[in-house]
Amino acid sequence: MRKSKAVSAWSLVAASALVLSACSGGDSGSTDPNGSSTDIKSMATGKAQNGENFKLADTKGYEGTVTVGIDDGYSGYNNDTPDTNTSYNTYILTAVLAGADVLDGNNKVLLNNDVFDSWEVTSKAPQTVVYKIKPNVKWSDNEAFDCDDMYLSWLAHSGKAKTSDGKQAFLAASTTGYQLINEATCKDDLTFETKYTEPYLDYKGLFNSTAIMPAHIVEKNSGVADITKLTPTSDAAQLAKAGDFWTNGFKGFKADVMPASGPYKITAFDANQKAVTLEKNPNWIGGKGGPSKIVVKAMEDTKAMATALQNGEIDVAASTQPDATAANTMKGLSAQGVTYGSASQLTFEHIDLNYGRMFKDKALRKAFFEVVNRQEITDKLLKEVQADATPLNSIVFMPGEQGFKDLYSSKAGLGAEAAAKTLTDAGWVKGGDGIFAKGGQRASFKISHNQNTRRQQTVEIIISQAKAAGIEITDDQDANFLKGGRLAASDYDAALFGWSAAPFKAEQKSIYITRVDDSSQNYQGLSNPTIDSSFEAAVKATDEAVQLENYQKADQAIADEYATLPLFQTPSMWAFKGIDRTYMQSYNGVLWNVGEWEQKK
């Protein structure tokens, strides 16, 4: 299944009803309330999109180089391991690797009809899904893209393959969905059949682009002759070899082991400059349009990104960090031929509390929630960008979605006195320094986050709020917090980041159910039987009412744990010039349909 991505900028997960405020013009002509040009919404669909199928249109393309600015840098070709699993890899790999589905700008789930002929549920008992790959699809190194690659994807994500010491052979960031497949079979080179132990309604989220690594590369570098002959019960040493390369062999960029199955291939990666170069995949079977070359640069400072667009240093600015100054700069560039867009994302900003450290104390978690005034945060940091910005009050649902309930207004922002009373009632005592302590442990901790101005400002606001309640907080800013392994290693007291999700709620299971192995994104150590059973029941439900009820139970149980504090739903903003149409897809970024971009006339 597609995993939630920890995103450095906004940070990450679902959105549905937030709107950015209007400031000044976007395109030449009238604008919508976001400041976007009036035709931005029409750019959310592909030019050749038809019904439930997606194909890249065969356009004239763009002769020359297009330079794209995003918020953070690339770190790995395999984006499905815990230490590489970020949206910034996805934003690049969406043009490099092909999967079964494509998400358009409206988050509609479509069959990738450039590479697949069909995905079909052929039986409901047991649930059986058959994928048909198109003939003559090739990787950029001339090897066939076929059933072997699909089989490897299942084996690596299933969680069933173990080494001799019982550990995961393939260290996948999540096994959700894949672990329900008990039979994966290559019926022939182009036909892949999966049989499930339980129903799984979100099956279309599996075998997406970042999930499918080249089987022939893993075979060559691990010494496994035929990956389809390797099963979860095969020789543990063989599984360990294949798993080790799949997990560790695809970091950074090495041309000989990282071919492309999508319209573009990576030809260069400059880690110092945080820049990735993409060029057309000569074996791409679909439309031949798009820029001749694309350079994607990491630009952590959104204001600098907007200035770079203004100065002609980049052609596309694509940010998930709402910033009023940057937005106003980009909106004001219509005279330079710049089109501005903004849209809600399937993304949310939140703070996770680490149960493995001092936050095992529920009273401290509760007091922290009570002292954080999220309205002050949204007023100071988002209102200039999004006039109707409000705190987010659910983890599982977004405002406007069926099932949404406000679970946090009664728990968060109750004030310093309420927080101090909670600590006092639980036996915490305020010391001479004004900070509460209990059992030799002071109510003093760090909030960790990546290098991000808005996050730094968020922590500054919380520090002031908490001080009044006798809680001491310090800012721990680490540029590599998300992609350097600290988050995945639970190396934090409180973590400020976001989750970015595709429109499949089943993926949230990996984030919040009890962690039993490293194939989990529950880095905070949360463990609650109601959360576990509710997600399990929701994921395998075949009745939508039962599914909704169980997702709501999980949502309520997470809130009652005081485990993760949602701050706000995060919108994206982007601007471009010299290109006919660009839309920032919520999960995959702006390059999701780069293969059909054309030079603006």
C-alpha positions as CSV (number, residue, x, y, z in Angstrom):
1,M,0.0,0.0,0.0
2,R,1.0,3.5,-0.4
3,K,2.5,4.8,2.8
4,S,2.0,8.0,4.5
5,K,5.0,10.3,4.0
6,A,6.7,12.3,6.6
7,V,7.1,15.7,4.9
8,S,9.5,18.2,5.9
9,A,7.8,21.3,4.9
10,W,4.4,21.6,6.0
11,S,4.4,18.8,7.0
12,L,2.2,16.2,5.9
13,V,-1.4,14.5,5.6
14,A,-4.9,15.1,4.5
15,A,-6.8,18.1,3.6
16,S,-10.2,18.9,2.1
17,A,-11.7,22.3,2.8
18,L,-9.1,24.9,3.5
19,V,-8.8,28.0,1.3
20,L,-6.0,30.5,1.0
21,S,-6.8,34.1,1.3
22,A,-6.7,36.5,-1.7
23,C,-4.0,39.1,-1.7
24,S,-3.1,40.2,-5.2
25,G,-3.5,38.9,-8.7
26,G,-2.3,35.4,-9.8
27,D,-2.7,35.1,-13.5
28,S,-3.5,38.2,-15.6
29,G,-7.2,38.5,-15.2
30,S,-9.6,37.6,-12.3
31,T,-8.6,35.3,-9.4
32,D,-10.4,33.0,-7.1
33,P,-10.3,33.5,-3.3
34,N,-6.9,31.8,-3.1
35,G,-5.3,34.2,-5.5
36,S,-5.1,31.4,-8.0
37,S,-5.8,32.0,-11.6
38,T,-9.4,31.2,-12.6
39,D,-8.4,28.2,-14.7
40,I,-6.1,26.5,-12.1
41,K,-8.8,23.9,-11.3
42,S,-8.9,22.8,-14.9
43,M,-5.2,22.0,-14.6
44,A,-6.0,19.3,-12.0
45,T,-6.7,16.7,-14.6
46,G,-4.4,15.2,-17.3
47,K,-4.8,16.2,-20.9
48,A,-5.6,12.7,-22.0
49,Q,-7.3,11.5,-18.8
50,N,-10.4,9.5,-19.7
51,G,-12.8,8.1,-17.1
52,E,-11.0,5.8,-14.7
53,N,-7.8,5.7,-16.8
54,F,-4.8,7.9,-17.0
55,K,-2.4,8.2,-19.9
56,L,0.1,11.0,-20.5
57,A,-0.9,13.0,-23.6
58,D,1.6,13.0,-26.5
59,T,2.3,16.7,-26.6
60,K,4.9,18.8,-28.4
61,G,6.9,19.1,-25.2
62,Y,9.4,21.7,-24.0
63,E,12.8,22.0,-25.6
64,G,15.3,22.9,-23.0
65,T,15.6,22.7,-19.2
66,V,12.9,23.4,-16.7
67,T,14.1,24.1,-13.1
68,V,11.8,23.3,-10.3
69,G,12.1,24.4,-6.6
70,I,10.7,22.2,-3.8
71,D,11.1,22.5,-0.1
72,D,13.6,19.7,0.8
73,G,16.0,17.4,-0.8
74,Y,16.1,13.9,-2.4
75,S,17.7,11.1,-0.4
76,G,16.8,7.8,-2.0
77,Y,15.5,5.9,-5.0
78,N,13.7,3.4,-2.8
79,N,11.3,5.7,-0.9
80,D,9.7,2.8,1.0
81,T,12.3,2.3,3.8
82,P,11.8,4.1,7.1
83,D,14.8,6.4,6.6
84,T,13.9,7.5,3.1
85,N,10.2,7.7,3.3
86,T,9.5,11.4,2.6
87,S,7.3,13.3,0.2
88,Y,10.4,15.0,-1.3
89,N,11.6,11.7,-2.7
90,T,8.0,11.1,-4.0
91,Y,7.9,14.5,-5.7
92,I,10.8,13.4,-7.9
93,L,10.2,9.6,-8.2
94,T,6.6,10.2,-9.4
95,A,8.2,11.0,-12.8
96,V,10.8,8.3,-12.6
97,L,9.0,5.1,-11.4
98,A,5.8,3.7,-12.7
99,G,3.1,2.0,-10.6
100,A,-0.4,0.7,-11.0
101,D,-2.2,4.0,-10.1
102,V,-2.0,7.7,-10.8
103,L,-3.6,10.3,-8.6
104,D,-4.7,13.4,-10.5
105,G,-4.9,16.9,-8.9
106,N,-8.4,16.1,-7.5
107,N,-7.0,13.0,-5.7
108,K,-8.9,10.8,-8.1
109,V,-7.5,7.3,-8.2
110,L,-6.8,6.2,-11.8
111,L,-5.3,3.2,-13.5
112,N,-1.9,4.0,-15.0
113,N,-3.0,3.0,-18.5
114,D,0.4,3.8,-20.0
115,V,1.8,0.7,-18.2
116,F,-1.2,-1.4,-17.2
117,D,-4.1,-2.7,-19.2
118,S,-6.2,-3.5,-16.1
119,W,-6.6,-4.2,-12.4
120,E,-9.5,-6.4,-11.8
121,V,-11.1,-8.0,-8.7
122,T,-11.8,-11.5,-10.2
123,S,-13.1,-13.0,-6.9
124,K,-14.5,-11.7,-3.6
125,A,-14.1,-14.9,-1.7
126,P,-11.1,-14.9,-1.3
127,Q,-10.5,-11.4,-2.6
128,T,-8.4,-11.9,-5.7
129,V,-7.0,-9.0,-7.7
130,V,-5.3,-9.5,-11.1
131,Y,-3.0,-7.0,-12.7
132,K,-2.4,-7.0,-16.5
133,I,0.8,-5.3,-17.6
134,K,1.1,-3.9,-21.1
135,P,3.4,-5.6,-23.5
136,N,6.8,-4.1,-24.3
137,V,7.1,-1.9,-21.2
138,K,10.8,-1.6,-20.4
139,W,13.1,-0.1,-17.8
140,S,15.5,2.6,-19.1
141,D,18.3,0.0,-19.1
142,N,16.3,-2.1,-21.6
143,E,15.2,-4.8,-19.2
144,A,11.5,-5.7,-19.2
145,F,9.1,-4.2,-16.7
146,D,7.1,-7.2,-15.9
147,C,5.6,-9.5,-13.3
148,D,8.9,-10.1,-11.5
149,D,8.9,-6.4,-10.4
150,M,5.4,-6.7,-9.0
151,Y,6.3,-9.9,-7.2
152,L,9.3,-8.3,-5.6
153,S,7.1,-5.4,-4.5
154,W,4.8,-7.8,-2.6
155,L,7.7,-9.8,-1.1
156,A,9.4,-6.7,0.2
157,H,6.3,-5.1,1.6
158,S,4.5,-8.2,3.0
159,G,6.4,-8.4,6.2
160,K,6.4,-12.1,5.8
161,A,10.1,-12.6,4.8
162,K,12.4,-13.1,7.8
163,T,16.1,-13.6,8.4
164,S,17.5,-16.4,10.5
165,D,17.1,-14.3,13.7
166,G,13.5,-13.6,13.0
167,K,13.9,-10.0,11.9
168,Q,12.4,-8.5,8.7
169,A,14.5,-9.3,5.7
170,F,13.1,-6.3,3.8
171,L,12.8,-3.2,6.0
172,A,9.7,-1.6,4.5
173,A,8.2,1.5,6.0
174,S,4.8,-0.1,6.1
175,T,3.2,-3.4,5.3
176,T,-0.4,-2.3,5.4
177,G,-2.5,-4.1,2.7
178,Y,0.4,-6.2,1.5
179,Q,0.5,-8.3,4.6
180,L,-3.1,-9.5,3.8
181,I,-1.9,-11.0,0.5
182,N,-1.1,-14.6,1.2
183,E,-0.6,-15.7,-2.4
184,A,1.2,-13.6,-5.0
185,T,1.7,-15.4,-8.3
186,C,3.1,-14.5,-11.7
187,K,0.7,-16.3,-14.0
188,D,2.9,-15.2,-16.9
189,D,5.3,-12.4,-17.6
190,L,2.5,-9.8,-17.8
191,T,-0.1,-11.2,-15.4
192,F,0.2,-10.8,-11.6
193,E,-2.4,-12.4,-9.3
194,T,-2.9,-11.5,-5.6
195,K,-5.1,-13.4,-3.2
196,Y,-6.0,-11.9,0.2
197,T,-6.7,-13.5,3.5
198,E,-9.3,-10.8,4.3
199,P,-11.1,-8.2,2.2
200,Y,-9.1,-5.0,1.5
201,L,-11.1,-2.2,-0.1
202,D,-8.0,0.1,-0.6
203,Y,-6.2,-2.4,-2.9
204,K,-5.8,0.3,-5.5
205,G,-3.3,2.0,-3.3
206,L,-0.9,-1.0,-3.5
207,F,1.8,-1.4,-6.1
208,N,2.1,2.4,-6.6
209,S,5.1,3.9,-8.3
210,T,7.5,4.2,-5.3
211,A,6.6,0.6,-4.3
212,I,8.0,-1.1,-7.4
213,M,11.8,-1.5,-7.5
214,P,13.6,-3.3,-10.5
215,A,13.7,-7.0,-9.7
216,H,16.5,-7.6,-12.2
217,I,18.8,-5.1,-10.3
218,V,18.0,-6.8,-6.9
219,E,18.7,-10.2,-8.5
220,K,22.0,-9.1,-10.0
221,N,23.3,-7.5,-6.8
222,S,22.1,-10.1,-4.3
223,G,22.9,-13.2,-6.2
224,V,19.3,-14.4,-6.3
225,A,18.7,-16.0,-9.7
226,D,15.0,-15.6,-9.9
227,I,13.1,-13.4,-7.4
228,T,9.8,-15.1,-8.1
229,K,11.3,-18.3,-6.8
230,L,12.0,-16.6,-3.5
231,T,9.2,-17.0,-1.0
232,P,8.8,-16.0,2.6
233,T,9.7,-19.5,3.6
234,S,12.8,-19.7,1.4
235,D,16.3,-20.0,2.7
236,A,16.8,-17.2,5.3
237,A,20.3,-16.4,4.0
238,Q,18.9,-15.8,0.5
239,L,16.1,-13.6,1.9
240,A,18.6,-11.7,3.9
241,K,20.8,-11.0,0.8
242,A,17.8,-9.8,-1.3
243,G,16.4,-7.8,1.6
244,D,19.6,-6.1,2.4
245,F,20.1,-4.8,-1.1
246,W,16.4,-3.8,-1.4
247,T,16.7,-1.9,1.9
248,N,20.2,-0.4,1.7
249,G,21.2,-0.6,-2.0
250,F,19.0,2.2,-3.3
251,K,20.1,5.1,-1.2
252,G,21.1,8.3,-3.0
253,F,21.8,7.8,-6.7
254,K,23.8,5.3,-8.7
255,A,23.0,5.2,-12.4
256,D,23.8,1.5,-12.8
257,V,21.3,0.3,-10.2
258,M,18.6,2.9,-10.5
259,P,16.9,2.7,-13.9
260,A,13.6,4.4,-14.7
261,S,10.2,2.8,-15.5
262,G,8.4,6.2,-15.9
263,P,8.8,9.0,-18.5
264,Y,12.0,10.4,-16.9
265,K,15.2,8.9,-15.5
266,I,17.6,10.4,-12.9
267,T,20.9,11.3,-14.6
268,A,22.6,13.2,-11.8
269,F,22.3,13.9,-8.1
270,D,24.3,16.6,-6.4
271,A,23.9,16.1,-2.6
272,N,25.8,19.3,-1.8
273,Q,23.7,21.4,-4.0
274,K,20.6,19.4,-3.2
275,A,19.8,19.1,-6.9
276,V,18.5,16.2,-9.0
277,T,18.6,16.1,-12.8
278,L,16.0,14.2,-14.8
279,E,16.1,13.5,-18.5
280,K,13.7,11.6,-20.7
281,N,13.6,7.8,-20.5
282,P,14.2,6.6,-24.1
283,N,12.2,3.4,-23.4
284,W,9.1,5.2,-22.1
285,I,6.1,3.6,-23.8
286,G,3.8,6.5,-23.2
287,G,3.5,10.1,-24.4
288,K,6.8,11.7,-25.5
289,G,6.1,15.3,-24.4
290,G,7.5,17.2,-21.4
291,P,10.7,19.1,-20.9
292,S,13.9,17.8,-22.4
293,K,15.6,18.1,-19.0
294,I,14.4,18.9,-15.5
295,V,16.5,20.1,-12.6
296,V,14.8,19.8,-9.2
297,K,16.4,21.9,-6.5
298,A,15.7,21.9,-2.7
299,M,15.0,25.3,-1.4
300,E,14.1,25.2,2.3
301,D,13.4,28.9,2.5
302,T,10.1,29.5,0.8
303,K,10.7,33.3,0.5
304,A,14.0,32.5,-1.3
305,M,12.1,30.1,-3.6
306,A,9.7,32.9,-4.5
307,T,12.5,35.3,-5.1
308,A,14.3,32.7,-7.3
309,L,11.2,32.5,-9.5
310,Q,11.0,36.3,-9.7
311,N,14.7,36.4,-10.7
312,G,14.3,33.7,-13.3
313,E,16.5,31.2,-11.5
314,I,13.7,28.6,-11.4
315,D,10.7,28.1,-13.6
316,V,8.4,26.4,-11.1
317,A,8.1,27.1,-7.4
318,A,6.3,24.3,-5.6
319,S,5.9,24.6,-1.8
320,T,4.0,22.9,1.0
321,Q,5.0,25.7,3.4
322,P,2.4,28.4,3.5
323,D,4.2,31.7,3.8
324,A,2.4,35.0,3.4
325,T,5.5,36.9,2.0
326,A,6.3,34.2,-0.5
327,A,2.7,33.9,-1.6
328,N,2.4,37.6,-2.1
329,T,5.6,37.7,-4.1
330,M,4.4,35.0,-6.4
331,K,1.0,36.4,-6.9
332,G,2.5,39.7,-7.8
333,L,4.5,38.3,-10.8
334,S,1.6,38.1,-13.3
335,A,3.3,40.8,-15.4
336,Q,6.2,38.4,-15.8
337,G,3.9,35.7,-17.1
338,V,3.7,33.8,-13.8
339,T,0.6,31.8,-12.9
340,Y,0.0,31.3,-9.2
341,G,-2.0,28.4,-7.7
342,S,-3.0,27.1,-4.3
343,A,-5.0,24.1,-3.1
344,S,-5.8,22.1,0.0
345,Q,-3.7,19.0,0.5
346,L,-4.1,15.7,2.1
347,T,-1.6,16.9,4.6
348,F,-1.6,17.9,8.3
349,E,0.8,19.5,10.7
350,H,1.0,17.9,14.2
351,I,3.1,17.2,17.3
352,D,3.8,13.5,18.3
353,L,4.7,12.8,21.9
354,N,7.2,10.1,22.6
355,Y,5.9,7.4,25.0
356,G,9.4,6.0,25.4
357,R,10.5,9.1,27.3
358,M,8.9,11.5,29.8
359,F,5.6,11.5,27.9
360,K,4.8,8.0,29.1
361,D,3.1,10.2,31.9
362,K,-0.4,10.9,30.6
363,A,-0.8,13.9,32.9
364,L,2.1,15.6,31.2
365,R,0.7,14.8,27.8
366,K,-2.7,16.2,28.9
367,A,-1.1,19.3,30.3
368,F,0.9,19.9,27.1
369,F,-2.3,19.7,25.0
370,E,-4.0,22.1,27.4
371,V,-1.3,24.7,27.3
372,V,-0.9,24.8,23.5
373,N,-3.2,27.5,22.0
374,R,-3.5,26.3,18.4
375,Q,-5.7,29.3,17.5
376,E,-2.8,31.7,18.3
377,I,-0.5,29.6,16.0
378,T,-2.9,29.6,13.1
379,D,-3.7,33.3,13.6
380,K,-0.1,34.3,13.6
381,L,1.3,32.0,11.0
382,L,-1.5,31.2,8.6
383,K,-4.1,33.9,8.5
384,E,-2.2,36.1,6.1
385,V,-2.1,33.1,3.7
386,Q,-5.4,31.5,4.5
387,A,-8.0,33.8,5.9
388,D,-10.2,31.1,7.3
389,A,-7.4,28.9,8.7
390,T,-8.5,27.1,11.9
391,P,-7.0,24.4,14.1
392,L,-7.5,20.8,12.9
393,N,-9.6,18.8,15.3
394,S,-9.3,15.2,14.0
395,I,-6.4,12.9,13.1
396,V,-8.3,10.4,10.8
397,F,-10.7,12.8,9.1
398,M,-10.4,16.2,7.4
399,P,-13.1,18.9,7.8
400,G,-16.0,18.3,5.4
401,E,-15.3,14.5,5.2
402,Q,-18.0,12.1,6.3
403,G,-17.1,10.9,9.8
404,F,-15.4,14.1,10.9
405,K,-15.9,15.1,14.5
406,D,-14.3,17.8,16.6
407,L,-12.3,15.8,19.1
408,Y,-9.7,18.4,20.2
409,S,-11.3,21.7,21.0
410,S,-12.2,20.4,24.4
411,K,-8.7,19.1,25.0
412,A,-6.3,21.7,23.6
413,G,-5.8,25.4,24.3
414,L,-7.5,25.4,27.7
415,G,-4.9,27.7,29.2
416,A,-1.9,27.8,31.5
417,E,-4.0,27.5,34.7
418,A,-5.8,24.3,33.4
419,A,-2.4,22.8,32.5
420,A,-0.9,23.7,35.9
421,K,-3.9,22.2,37.7
422,T,-3.5,18.9,35.7
423,L,0.1,18.6,36.7
424,T,-0.6,19.5,40.4
425,D,-3.4,17.0,40.6
426,A,-1.0,14.3,39.3
427,G,1.6,15.0,41.9
428,W,3.9,17.3,39.9
429,V,5.3,20.2,42.1
430,K,6.5,23.6,40.8
431,G,10.1,24.2,41.8
432,G,11.9,27.4,42.7
433,D,12.7,27.9,39.0
434,G,9.0,28.0,38.2
435,I,9.1,24.6,36.4
436,F,7.1,21.6,37.5
437,A,8.9,18.4,38.5
438,K,8.0,14.9,39.7
439,G,10.2,12.1,40.9
440,G,13.4,14.0,39.9
441,Q,12.0,14.6,36.4
442,R,11.5,18.3,35.4
443,A,8.7,19.2,33.0
444,S,11.4,20.2,30.5
445,F,11.7,18.8,27.0
446,K,12.6,19.6,23.4
447,I,10.4,19.9,20.3
448,S,12.3,18.5,17.4
449,H,11.7,19.4,13.7
450,N,13.5,19.8,10.4
451,Q,15.0,23.1,9.2
452,N,11.8,25.1,8.6
453,T,11.1,28.7,9.5
454,R,7.4,28.2,10.1
455,R,8.1,25.3,12.4
456,Q,10.6,27.3,14.3
457,Q,8.0,30.1,14.7
458,T,5.5,27.5,15.9
459,V,7.9,26.3,18.6
460,E,8.6,29.9,19.7
461,I,4.9,30.5,20.2
462,I,4.5,27.2,22.2
463,I,7.6,28.0,24.4
464,S,5.9,31.2,25.5
465,Q,2.6,29.5,26.1
466,A,4.1,26.7,28.1
467,K,6.3,28.8,30.3
468,A,3.2,30.4,31.8
469,A,2.2,26.9,32.9
470,G,5.5,25.9,34.5
471,I,6.6,23.8,31.5
472,E,10.0,24.4,29.9
473,I,10.4,23.8,26.2
474,T,13.5,24.2,24.0
475,D,13.6,24.3,20.2
476,D,15.6,21.4,18.6
477,Q,16.0,22.2,14.9
478,D,17.8,19.6,12.8
479,A,18.0,19.8,9.0
480,N,18.1,16.0,8.9
481,F,15.5,15.2,11.5
482,L,13.1,13.6,9.0
483,K,15.5,12.1,6.3
484,G,18.4,11.5,8.6
485,G,16.8,8.7,10.6
486,R,16.1,10.5,14.0
487,L,12.3,10.4,13.5
488,A,12.3,6.8,12.5
489,A,14.6,6.0,15.4
490,S,12.2,7.7,17.9
491,D,15.1,10.1,18.8
492,Y,13.0,12.9,20.2
493,D,10.8,14.0,23.1
494,A,8.2,15.7,20.9
495,A,8.3,15.7,17.1
496,L,6.8,18.5,15.0
497,F,6.2,17.3,11.5
498,G,3.4,16.3,9.2
499,W,1.9,13.3,7.4
500,S,1.1,13.3,3.7
501,A,-1.4,10.7,2.6
502,A,-3.0,9.4,-0.5
503,P,-6.8,9.0,-0.4
504,F,-6.6,5.6,1.3
505,K,-7.4,5.8,5.0
506,A,-6.1,2.3,5.6
507,E,-2.5,3.6,5.4
508,Q,-3.0,5.4,8.8
509,K,-3.0,2.0,10.5
510,S,0.8,1.8,10.2
511,I,1.1,5.1,12.1
512,Y,-1.0,4.4,15.1
513,I,-1.3,0.7,15.9
514,T,1.0,-1.0,18.3
515,R,4.5,-1.4,16.8
516,V,5.5,-5.0,16.6
517,D,8.5,-4.7,14.2
518,D,10.4,-2.1,12.2
519,S,7.8,-2.2,9.4
520,S,5.8,0.4,11.2
521,Q,5.6,4.2,11.2
522,N,4.5,4.3,14.8
523,Y,7.6,6.0,16.0
524,Q,6.2,7.5,19.2
525,G,5.5,4.1,20.9
526,L,1.7,4.6,21.1
527,S,0.0,1.3,22.1
528,N,-3.8,1.1,22.7
529,P,-6.0,-2.0,22.2
530,T,-9.0,0.1,21.0
531,I,-6.9,1.8,18.4
532,D,-5.5,-1.5,17.2
533,S,-8.8,-3.3,17.0
534,S,-10.6,-0.4,15.4
535,F,-8.1,0.0,12.6
536,E,-8.0,-3.7,12.1
537,A,-11.8,-3.8,11.8
538,A,-11.9,-0.8,9.5
539,V,-9.2,-2.0,7.1
540,K,-10.8,-5.4,6.5
541,A,-14.4,-4.1,6.5
542,T,-16.5,-4.7,3.4
543,D,-19.4,-2.6,4.6
544,E,-18.7,1.2,4.3
545,A,-20.8,2.0,7.4
546,V,-18.9,-0.5,9.5
547,Q,-15.6,0.9,8.1
548,L,-16.6,4.5,9.0
549,E,-17.7,3.5,12.5
550,N,-14.4,1.9,13.2
551,Y,-12.3,4.7,11.8
552,Q,-14.2,7.0,14.1
553,K,-13.5,4.7,17.1
554,A,-9.8,4.8,16.3
555,D,-9.9,8.6,15.9
556,Q,-11.6,9.0,19.3
557,A,-9.1,6.6,21.0
558,I,-6.1,8.5,19.6
559,A,-7.6,11.7,21.0
560,D,-8.3,10.2,24.4
561,E,-4.7,9.1,24.6
562,Y,-3.4,12.7,24.2
563,A,-0.9,11.1,21.9
564,T,-0.6,13.4,18.9
565,L,-1.7,17.0,18.8
566,P,-3.1,18.1,15.3
567,L,-2.3,21.7,14.6
568,F,-3.7,22.5,11.2
569,Q,-4.4,21.2,7.7
570,T,-1.8,22.5,5.3
571,P,-2.4,24.0,1.9
572,S,0.2,24.0,-0.9
573,M,1.1,27.0,-3.1
574,W,2.9,26.9,-6.4
575,A,3.7,29.2,-9.3
576,F,5.1,28.7,-12.8
577,K,6.1,30.5,-16.0
578,G,6.9,29.4,-19.5
579,I,4.8,26.2,-19.1
580,D,1.2,25.8,-20.3
581,R,-0.2,24.2,-17.2
582,T,1.0,22.9,-13.9
583,Y,-0.9,21.6,-10.9
584,M,0.6,20.5,-7.5
585,Q,-0.9,17.1,-6.7
586,S,-1.4,16.7,-3.0
587,Y,0.6,13.5,-2.6
588,N,2.9,13.5,-5.6
589,G,3.8,17.1,-6.1
590,V,4.0,19.0,-9.4
591,L,5.8,16.4,-11.6
592,W,2.9,13.9,-11.6
593,N,2.1,14.8,-15.2
594,V,5.4,16.5,-16.2
595,G,5.5,14.2,-19.3
596,E,2.8,16.3,-20.9
597,W,4.0,19.8,-20.1
598,E,4.4,22.1,-23.1
599,Q,6.1,25.3,-23.6
600,K,3.7,28.2,-23.2
601,K,2.9,29.9,-26.4
